[in-house]
């Protein structure tokens, strides 16, 4: 059995939400739709507005094209900034004592057990859908949108942990 003790912080929660957004097919589809559909609407507006205001659509097209290009270039940064902002807002609203704070994680042959100040949860290996990681954390997905977050700084032997997880979670799910 391996035991890890650490403090789950707001930043790690934000990191997970950002990581998930960048790797979720549904979120990426939404990003692409918002990034390109809005500029298409902007490019159609000069043709609608020109007869209404009795202006040349060419004169209207210049600012709308500039705005559309700016939107296409800047929207991804805004999109991810907004995910960070909303993640922080979610953590700070209501009672979320069990979401952040000190925890102990036990990994054994049966699965993963997480103990917090408010209780504990046990997830069998069959309940771990996939295991992924970024530069700061390991994510043990126990649902499509939820994961146990293990900060890499809390792990003394990261390679051993990754090897253990690769044995328990199908290798094609280990990123």
Helices and strands as residue ranges (DSSP letters): E 2-8, H 10-23, H 25-53, H 57-92, E 101-107, E 111-116, E 119-124, G 125-127, E 130-133, E 137-141, E 147-151, G 152-154, H 158-168, G 171-173
